[in-house]
Amino acid sequence: MVDDPEEVRLTLRLPASLRDTIAALSKETGRSLNAEIVSMLERSIGVEEQYGPLDKVIGEIWAAIEGLQREVAAMGRGDDYWNDRD
C-alpha cells in the first residue's frame, strides 16, 4: 500500500456493537469498514456545516412533523383549519 500524504493513520476505540453495526452497513454498501466510517463522518460534518448541530436539526424536524400531524388530525375532524389560515 502506498502512503498518501493527504491521509493519516488513526487508532480508534469504539464499542464492539458499534463496530458490528458499521461493518453490516459497509457490507450493504460494498465499502470497506474504513471507507464506511469516512463516508459517515463526511456526511455528518457536511450536514452540520449546512444546517447546524444535528441535535438542533433533528429537534426542528420533529417539531415540523408534529405540526403536520396536528394539521392532518384537524382535517380528519372536519375543522375549518385550512379555511382559517388566511
Secondary structure, DSSP 8 states (H G I E B T S, - for coil): ----TT---------HHHHHHHHHHHHHHT--HHHHHHHHHHHHHHHHHHH--HHHHHHHHHHHHHHHHHHHHHHHHT-STTGGG-
